[in-house]
Amino acid sequence: MTKFSDLELNPKVLKAVAEAGYESPTPIQAGAIPPALEGKDVLGIAQTGTGKTASFTLPMISLLARGRARARMPRSLVLCPTRELAAQVAENFDAYTKHLKLTKALLIGGVSFKEQESIIDKGVDVLIATPGRLLDHFERGKLILSDVKVMVVDEADRMLDMGFIPDIERIFGLTPFTRQTLFFSATMAPEIERITNTFLSAPVRIEVARQATASENIEQGVVMFKASRRDREGSEKRKVLRKLIELEGDACSNAIIFCNRKTDVDICAKSMKKYGLHAAPIHGDLDQSQRMKTLEEFRNGDLRFLVASDVAARGLDVPDVTHVFNFDVPGHAEDYVHRIGRTGRAGRSGKALMICSTRDEKNFDAIEALIQKEIPRVENPVKQEKRIRKPKAEAAAPAETPKEAVAETPKPEIEAPRSKPRSRGRGGRGNDRGGRDNNNTVVGMGDHLPSFIALSFEERRAS
């Protein structure tokens, strides 16, 4: 088995690697480091969690061990699609340069320009940046890229998804033609293939796994979910999620829950906290300091559940994440591979469970087609209660009155007059015709005729 000591890295770099606890390189590291040290362009294709970051960090540090950077002119450049991934690369750089005097600058959003400019002005050996913030500094005249000797593009397929390809092409044009390029991606879309053909010179291609495959260390499962009603889908899915977590028990020491929308990230995190699960959200709308604080708590074990958008699908290196829950089926099949790649890292085992609603079945089929594997179905842990419609209440039948009761009930001699006379229709005959009932009892005035009516016209006039 190949060891790091066989890769001809700088002795001080090897010392830092040993102190970090690593002895043998991963397949992508063993394949990419030797040609990178020879100054060749490298095209690395490997699934997430295989150690791609060290594949370019270690040879880059060894190549930069000698020399010194000039003001505003970095000697190397690392482009990352997200702030989290850029911060992850910066941490790796710090770990492996502890015995070397190399400087770095991290250019990401959420940090003041003045603070970043002051570091660049001193001169940096390694510049780690997101494309947008890098171009902002360049357009301000605070950055010169003509001295870049090594350029790294990390997670190129994610760059494509986020619309950064035009920016990447522009940055390539700002760097020297003689630069060395290290290009890494988990998948090779046609657009990525075009860029590599344009900007890489006879690259050494290292592909250690089939494109877009999930690690064999990850146990996968999916719950086919159907809501009882459309307006209850969200709450019922969250109930299924909580039940899945409960069934995992102590085996689920920590987990990342992925949602497609930022609003769902917030709702899901709030719901979990309501039910006593220690969770916090992370997505692109949060302040950078808050995002970094949440990630740090998750890494330290102070936070058990991280509810995230795809901002955490790549670049988040927490070696002992035991579970990944896909609350939503990702819209792009490739994102599924990256999401579940947050667990089962560095040879460890992991588990990934997904909740697939009826409307997401098309995207789910695309995932199975991409990974060329059927994801095992898991029974819904929440039994759906069948709602039985109650029959309409039947009209109550009139209670039968016993004959004895009828006989005992005395009938009033005079009934109260109706507010409205009953309509009988033309020629209609009613039981009370003539104001008499069956016993011929007078109803109305009868014997109670007022005296003034009995008077004649003359008598009334005289009175």
ZIWO-V661355 format. One record per run of one state. SS is the DSSP state (a for helix, b for strand, c for the rest). FROM is the first residue (numbers start at 0). LEN is the number of residues. If there is no record, write none. Layout:
BEGIN
SS;FROM;LEN
SS;FROM;LEN
END
This chain:
BEGIN
c;0;3
a;3;3
c;6;4
a;10;9
c;19;7
a;26;11
c;37;4
b;41;4
c;45;6
a;51;13
c;64;5
b;69;1
c;70;2
b;72;1
c;73;2
b;75;5
c;80;2
a;82;14
c;96;7
b;103;4
c;107;5
a;112;10
c;122;3
b;125;5
a;130;9
c;139;10
b;149;4
c;153;2
a;155;6
c;161;3
a;164;10
c;174;5
b;179;6
c;185;4
a;189;10
c;199;4
b;203;4
c;207;10
b;217;8
c;225;4
a;229;22
c;251;3
b;254;4
c;258;3
a;261;13
c;274;4
b;278;4
c;282;5
a;287;13
c;300;4
b;304;4
c;308;1
a;309;3
c;312;10
b;322;4
c;326;6
a;332;8
c;340;9
b;349;8
a;357;14
c;371;5
b;376;1
c;377;25
a;402;6
c;408;24
a;432;3
b;435;1
c;436;5
b;441;1
c;442;3
a;445;3
c;448;2
a;450;4
c;454;2
a;456;6
c;462;1
END
